[in-house]
């Protein structure tokens, strides 16, 4: 398996989503570990702008040639932007999961990163599952 990229400037959920604070908004996507586990992503279903997501609950679906998985909200809030490019080009998740392959932008309903892991804790979490 290729080395897993875990940027230091992000926060992570135990469902393998990442969160990047951007002012009052938070960008959310899936981690490099998750996209490696899934394989070639062929379909992404995301919520509508204005939808309310609940931390720890599914907000969408991602489908690969190997599996169909739920996408879990790392925190609660309102979806303010959706990456529509993923409809036509779901492979962006594999090619650039921390950049062009982002999923949604959410306005948090409270502390977005308080319950999330930092990069070191997420790396340890991934290592424990891979062992």
SEPA-337001 format. One record per residue (C-alpha): x, y, z; residue number from 1. Coordinates in Angstrom, 3 decimals. Example, Ala and Ser with C-alpha at 12.3 -4.5 7.8 and 13.67 -1.06 7.14 Angstrom:
REM SEPA-337001
ATOM  12.300  -4.500  7.800  1
ATOM  13.670  -1.060  7.140  2
REM end
This chain:
REM SEPA-337001
ATOM  0.000  0.000  0.000  1
ATOM  1.335  3.476  -0.820  2
ATOM  2.279  5.813  1.994  3
ATOM  -0.739  7.613  3.456  4
ATOM  -0.668  11.415  3.321  5
ATOM  -1.898  13.036  6.547  6
ATOM  -1.424  16.835  6.393  7
ATOM  -0.607  18.463  9.746  8
ATOM  -2.936  21.434  9.204  9
ATOM  -6.179  19.408  9.133  10
ATOM  -8.413  17.722  11.708  11
ATOM  -9.696  14.180  11.234  12
ATOM  -12.656  12.025  12.216  13
ATOM  -12.566  8.322  13.016  14
ATOM  -14.812  7.874  9.949  15
ATOM  -11.856  9.062  7.791  16
ATOM  -13.121  12.548  6.947  17
ATOM  -10.894  15.607  7.194  18
ATOM  -11.858  19.167  8.141  19
ATOM  -10.053  22.417  7.279  20
ATOM  -11.199  25.642  8.941  21
ATOM  -11.594  28.520  6.482  22
ATOM  -12.814  31.500  8.491  23
ATOM  -16.350  30.748  9.678  24
ATOM  -16.657  27.855  7.234  25
ATOM  -15.080  24.414  7.308  26
ATOM  -14.150  22.433  4.205  27
ATOM  -14.733  18.669  4.511  28
ATOM  -13.495  15.720  2.458  29
ATOM  -12.294  12.144  2.853  30
ATOM  -8.740  11.255  3.772  31
ATOM  -6.028  9.750  1.647  32
ATOM  -6.331  6.553  3.709  33
ATOM  -10.061  6.356  2.913  34
ATOM  -9.638  6.888  -0.827  35
ATOM  -6.862  4.255  -0.916  36
ATOM  -9.139  1.767  0.859  37
ATOM  -12.017  2.495  -1.524  38
ATOM  -10.028  2.236  -4.741  39
ATOM  -11.229  3.994  -7.886  40
ATOM  -14.118  6.299  -6.953  41
ATOM  -16.902  6.192  -9.564  42
ATOM  -19.761  8.103  -7.897  43
ATOM  -20.281  10.654  -5.117  44
ATOM  -23.673  11.699  -3.735  45
ATOM  -23.588  14.895  -1.662  46
ATOM  -26.255  16.859  0.216  47
ATOM  -27.935  19.972  -1.155  48
ATOM  -26.742  23.442  -0.192  49
ATOM  -28.780  24.490  2.844  50
ATOM  -28.949  20.949  4.233  51
ATOM  -28.256  20.472  7.925  52
ATOM  -25.694  17.788  8.749  53
ATOM  -25.292  16.154  12.149  54
ATOM  -21.920  15.176  13.560  55
ATOM  -21.313  11.436  13.334  56
ATOM  -24.265  10.912  10.975  57
ATOM  -24.137  10.154  7.216  58
ATOM  -24.362  13.154  4.871  59
ATOM  -23.684  11.450  1.564  60
ATOM  -22.478  8.349  -0.232  61
ATOM  -19.277  7.483  -2.048  62
ATOM  -19.064  4.543  -4.420  63
ATOM  -15.964  2.888  -5.809  64
ATOM  -15.323  -0.147  -7.940  65
ATOM  -14.841  -2.069  -4.661  66
ATOM  -17.457  -0.699  -2.248  67
ATOM  -20.241  1.732  -1.406  68
ATOM  -19.687  3.737  1.780  69
ATOM  -21.473  6.454  3.698  70
ATOM  -19.801  9.828  4.167  71
ATOM  -20.061  10.960  7.804  72
ATOM  -20.274  14.546  8.997  73
ATOM  -17.355  15.239  11.334  74
ATOM  -19.479  17.897  13.134  75
ATOM  -22.927  19.475  12.913  76
ATOM  -23.799  22.477  10.758  77
ATOM  -25.293  23.822  7.544  78
ATOM  -23.940  22.937  4.113  79
ATOM  -23.057  26.201  2.343  80
ATOM  -21.250  24.809  -0.703  81
ATOM  -21.028  21.456  -2.490  82
ATOM  -18.257  20.339  -4.845  83
ATOM  -20.374  19.912  -7.979  84
ATOM  -17.253  18.963  -9.966  85
ATOM  -17.408  15.516  -8.330  86
ATOM  -20.623  14.696  -10.213  87
ATOM  -18.799  14.666  -13.554  88
ATOM  -15.346  13.811  -12.197  89
ATOM  -15.582  11.618  -9.059  90
ATOM  -12.003  10.493  -9.703  91
ATOM  -10.875  13.857  -8.267  92
ATOM  -11.281  12.207  -4.865  93
ATOM  -8.516  9.734  -5.788  94
ATOM  -6.340  12.278  -7.564  95
ATOM  -6.446  15.115  -4.997  96
ATOM  -8.515  14.234  -1.908  97
ATOM  -7.194  17.210  0.085  98
ATOM  -7.571  19.688  -2.788  99
ATOM  -9.899  19.471  -5.802  100
ATOM  -11.537  16.339  -4.351  101
ATOM  -13.103  18.145  -1.362  102
ATOM  -16.772  17.297  -0.669  103
ATOM  -18.669  20.089  1.111  104
ATOM  -18.246  23.378  2.943  105
ATOM  -20.153  23.597  6.221  106
ATOM  -20.993  26.479  8.557  107
ATOM  -20.532  24.758  11.930  108
ATOM  -23.263  24.878  14.560  109
ATOM  -20.603  25.087  17.276  110
ATOM  -17.006  23.968  17.716  111
ATOM  -16.177  22.143  14.498  112
ATOM  -12.842  20.650  15.486  113
ATOM  -13.189  20.038  19.228  114
ATOM  -14.040  16.348  18.910  115
ATOM  -11.685  15.627  16.021  116
ATOM  -8.210  14.126  15.921  117
ATOM  -5.054  16.035  15.057  118
ATOM  -2.706  14.626  12.406  119
ATOM  -0.560  12.655  14.881  120
ATOM  -3.578  11.048  16.562  121
ATOM  -5.155  10.199  13.201  122
ATOM  -1.875  8.665  11.955  123
ATOM  -1.813  6.447  15.062  124
ATOM  -5.481  5.540  14.478  125
ATOM  -4.733  4.526  10.860  126
ATOM  -1.670  2.528  11.914  127
ATOM  -3.699  0.569  14.474  128
ATOM  -6.271  -0.424  11.840  129
ATOM  -3.623  -1.333  9.264  130
ATOM  -1.671  -3.577  11.604  131
REM end
